[in-house]
């Protein structure tokens, strides 16, 4: 049985982290370790993490990319499962991740989607019906494979050294999940499983300013990576589409 490490980068989100860790405690397949990366928080993040039995890694360089990378560097599992502090995974989340990798030995990563909580009905509808579908569709076309979704994905431990040095881990002005998606090479398969779900906060859509910041991070992330490699070249190297969970692998997939 593969060992699963859950990595959660956190900055001043102790209350939401507590809910996330409670959800992990209810998993039908327990995590082998939980690594909470305290990104220089000034609240009770570290105390909440340790009280729940998580291992705390301190990362002083502010930003989700640096915090996530520190968590991956510290993790000891065979599979790295990634959540945000506001993620509330379904009870079978880890069980489903384990099954996806068992059924897809060719996969380097598996990513899922989310439902939104909090906010108002409009913000929840926008997140679920507009924002996430647009993210997976547009970025999938650009990348040539499904993009990773930072609140809900997992990758094999051996994939991390292959992408670690090319990721923009010290840039707080990029989306860590999208940036990491750009680092996956043609022989690294990403599975998308729409049944792999978590609930996440609708706070990114709480104001025009908050949403504009997410869009700005996305534009910067695409720009810095497209300067390295054109989308046309990426698509050429990935002439065969990536799989969705449950598909039958075809010759030519990495």
C-alpha positions as CSV (number, residue, x, y, z in Angstrom):
1,X,0.0,0.0,0.0
2,X,1.3,3.4,-1.0
3,X,2.0,5.9,1.8
4,X,0.1,9.2,1.3
5,X,1.3,12.5,2.7
6,X,-1.2,15.4,2.8
7,X,0.4,18.8,2.3
8,X,-1.4,22.0,3.4
9,X,0.2,25.4,3.1
10,X,-1.3,27.9,5.6
11,X,-1.0,31.6,6.3
12,X,-3.2,32.9,9.2
13,X,-6.0,30.5,8.6
14,X,-6.2,28.6,11.9
15,X,-10.0,28.4,12.1
16,X,-10.4,27.0,8.5
17,X,-7.4,24.7,9.0
18,X,-9.1,23.2,12.1
19,X,-12.1,22.3,9.9
20,X,-9.9,20.8,7.2
21,X,-8.0,18.7,9.7
22,X,-11.3,17.5,11.2
23,X,-12.3,16.3,7.7
24,X,-9.0,14.5,7.3
25,X,-9.6,12.7,10.6
26,X,-12.9,11.3,9.2
27,X,-11.3,9.8,6.1
28,X,-12.1,6.2,5.2
29,X,-8.5,5.8,4.3
30,X,-6.3,7.6,6.8
31,X,-3.4,9.8,5.8
32,X,0.0,8.4,6.6
33,X,1.2,11.9,7.5
34,X,-0.1,15.4,7.4
35,X,2.4,18.2,6.7
36,X,1.1,21.7,7.5
37,X,3.4,24.4,6.2
38,X,3.2,27.4,8.4
39,X,4.0,30.3,6.1
40,X,5.0,32.8,8.8
41,X,1.6,32.9,10.4
42,X,0.9,35.2,13.3
43,X,-2.2,33.3,14.5
44,X,-2.7,29.8,16.1
45,X,-2.0,27.9,12.8
46,X,0.9,25.9,14.2
47,X,-0.9,25.1,17.5
48,X,-4.0,23.9,15.6
49,X,-1.9,21.7,13.3
50,X,0.1,20.1,16.2
51,X,-3.0,19.5,18.2
52,X,-4.4,17.5,15.3
53,X,-1.3,15.4,15.1
54,X,0.1,17.1,12.0
55,X,3.8,17.8,11.4
56,X,4.5,21.5,11.1
57,X,7.1,22.8,8.7
58,X,8.0,26.5,8.9
59,X,8.5,28.4,5.7
60,X,9.5,32.1,6.2
61,X,9.3,33.1,2.5
62,X,5.8,34.3,2.1
63,X,3.7,32.9,-0.8
64,X,1.8,29.8,-1.6
65,X,4.4,28.6,-4.2
66,X,7.2,28.7,-1.6
67,X,5.1,27.1,1.1
68,X,3.8,24.3,-1.1
69,X,7.3,23.5,-2.3
70,X,8.6,23.4,1.3
71,X,5.8,20.9,2.1
72,X,6.7,18.7,-0.9
73,X,10.3,18.8,0.0
74,X,9.5,17.7,3.6
75,X,6.9,15.0,2.8
76,X,7.9,11.3,3.2
77,X,5.0,9.6,1.3
78,X,4.8,7.8,-2.0
79,X,1.9,10.1,-3.0
80,X,1.7,13.8,-2.2
81,X,-2.0,14.9,-1.7
82,X,-2.5,18.7,-1.8
83,X,-5.2,20.7,0.0
84,X,-5.6,24.3,1.0
85,X,-6.5,25.4,4.5
86,X,-10.1,26.1,3.4
87,X,-10.5,22.7,1.7
88,X,-13.0,20.3,3.2
89,X,-12.4,16.9,1.5
90,X,-15.1,14.3,1.2
91,X,-14.8,11.4,3.6
92,X,-13.5,9.1,0.7
93,X,-11.1,11.7,-0.7
94,X,-7.9,9.8,0.1
95,X,-9.5,6.4,-0.7
96,X,-10.4,7.8,-4.1
97,X,-6.9,9.2,-4.7
98,X,-5.3,5.8,-3.8
99,X,-7.7,4.0,-6.1
100,X,-7.0,6.4,-9.0
101,X,-3.3,5.8,-8.9
102,X,-3.8,2.1,-8.5
103,X,-6.0,2.0,-11.6
104,X,-3.7,4.4,-13.5
105,X,-0.1,3.3,-13.0
106,X,0.8,5.6,-15.9
107,X,-0.4,8.7,-14.0
108,X,2.0,11.2,-12.5
109,X,-0.9,13.2,-11.0
110,X,-4.6,13.2,-10.4
111,X,-6.7,16.3,-10.0
112,X,-10.3,16.9,-9.0
113,X,-12.7,19.8,-8.7
114,X,-14.7,21.6,-5.9
115,X,-18.0,22.8,-4.6
116,X,-18.1,26.2,-2.8
117,X,-19.3,27.1,0.6
118,X,-19.8,30.5,2.4
119,X,-20.4,33.7,0.5
120,X,-23.7,34.1,-1.2
121,X,-25.6,32.0,-3.7
122,X,-24.3,34.1,-6.6
123,X,-20.6,33.7,-5.6
124,X,-21.1,30.0,-5.0
125,X,-22.8,29.6,-8.4
126,X,-20.1,31.6,-10.2
127,X,-17.3,29.6,-8.7
128,X,-18.8,26.2,-9.5
129,X,-20.5,27.0,-12.8
130,X,-18.2,29.5,-14.4
131,X,-14.8,29.9,-12.8
132,X,-13.7,26.3,-12.4
133,X,-15.1,25.0,-15.7
134,X,-13.4,27.9,-17.4
135,X,-10.1,27.2,-15.6
136,X,-10.1,23.5,-16.6
137,X,-11.2,24.1,-20.1
138,X,-9.0,27.1,-21.0
139,X,-5.9,25.9,-19.2
140,X,-6.3,22.4,-20.5
141,X,-6.3,23.7,-24.0
142,X,-3.2,25.8,-23.3
143,X,-1.3,23.0,-21.5
144,X,-2.3,20.0,-23.5
145,X,-3.3,18.2,-20.3
146,X,-5.7,18.9,-17.4
147,X,-4.3,21.6,-15.1
148,X,-3.7,20.8,-11.4
149,X,-6.2,22.4,-9.0
150,X,-4.4,23.5,-5.9
151,X,-7.2,22.8,-3.5
152,X,-7.6,19.2,-4.6
153,X,-4.8,17.3,-6.4
154,X,-2.3,14.6,-5.7
155,X,0.9,13.5,-7.5
156,X,3.4,10.7,-7.1
157,X,6.4,11.5,-5.0
158,X,8.8,10.7,-7.9
159,X,7.2,13.4,-10.0
160,X,8.3,16.2,-7.7
161,X,12.0,16.0,-8.4
162,X,11.2,16.2,-12.1
163,X,9.4,19.5,-11.8
164,X,10.9,21.0,-8.6
165,X,13.7,23.0,-10.1
166,X,11.7,24.5,-13.0
167,X,8.8,25.7,-10.7
168,X,8.7,29.4,-9.8
169,X,8.7,28.6,-6.1
170,X,10.0,32.0,-4.9
171,X,7.5,34.0,-6.9
172,X,4.4,35.0,-4.8
173,X,2.8,36.5,-7.9
174,X,2.0,33.2,-9.6
175,X,-0.6,30.5,-8.9
176,X,1.3,27.6,-7.6
177,X,-1.0,24.9,-9.0
178,X,-1.0,26.4,-12.6
179,X,2.7,27.1,-12.5
180,X,3.3,23.5,-11.4
181,X,1.1,22.3,-14.2
182,X,3.3,24.0,-16.8
183,X,6.3,22.1,-15.5
184,X,4.8,18.7,-16.3
185,X,6.6,17.2,-19.3
186,X,5.1,15.2,-22.2
187,X,5.8,11.8,-20.6
188,X,4.0,12.8,-17.4
189,X,0.2,12.0,-17.5
190,X,-2.4,14.0,-15.5
191,X,-5.7,12.4,-14.8
192,X,-8.8,14.5,-14.2
193,X,-11.5,12.9,-11.9
194,X,-14.7,15.0,-11.6
195,X,-15.8,12.7,-8.7
196,X,-12.7,13.7,-6.7
197,X,-14.3,16.6,-4.8
198,X,-13.6,18.9,-2.0
199,X,-15.6,21.9,-0.6
200,X,-13.7,25.2,-0.6
201,X,-14.5,28.8,0.5
202,X,-16.2,31.2,-1.9
203,X,-14.1,34.1,-0.5
204,X,-12.1,34.6,-3.8
205,X,-15.4,35.9,-5.2
206,X,-16.3,38.1,-2.2
207,X,-15.3,41.3,-4.0
208,X,-14.2,42.5,-7.4
209,X,-10.7,43.2,-5.9
210,X,-10.3,39.7,-4.6
211,X,-11.3,38.2,-8.0
212,X,-9.2,40.6,-9.9
213,X,-6.2,39.5,-7.9
214,X,-6.8,35.9,-8.8
215,X,-7.1,36.8,-12.5
216,X,-3.9,38.9,-12.3
217,X,-2.0,35.9,-10.7
218,X,-3.3,33.7,-13.5
219,X,-2.1,36.1,-16.2
220,X,1.4,36.4,-14.7
221,X,1.6,32.6,-14.3
222,X,0.7,32.0,-18.0
223,X,3.1,34.8,-19.2
224,X,6.2,33.7,-17.3
225,X,5.7,30.1,-18.5
226,X,4.7,30.8,-22.1
227,X,8.0,32.8,-22.4
228,X,9.8,29.5,-21.7
229,X,7.8,27.4,-24.1
230,X,5.1,28.3,-26.6
231,X,1.7,26.7,-26.3
232,X,2.1,25.4,-29.9
233,X,5.2,23.5,-28.9
234,X,3.6,22.1,-25.9
235,X,0.6,20.9,-27.9
236,X,2.9,19.4,-30.5
237,X,4.8,17.4,-27.9
238,X,1.5,16.2,-26.5
239,X,-0.1,15.0,-29.7
240,X,-2.2,12.5,-27.8
241,X,-4.8,13.9,-25.4
242,X,-4.5,13.2,-21.7
243,X,-6.8,10.7,-19.9
244,X,-9.7,11.3,-17.6
245,X,-10.0,8.9,-14.7
246,X,-11.6,5.7,-15.8
247,X,-10.4,5.9,-19.4
248,X,-8.5,3.0,-20.9
249,X,-4.8,3.9,-21.6
250,X,-3.9,4.0,-25.2
251,X,-0.5,3.5,-26.8
252,X,1.6,6.6,-26.7
253,X,0.6,7.8,-23.3
254,X,3.4,8.6,-20.9
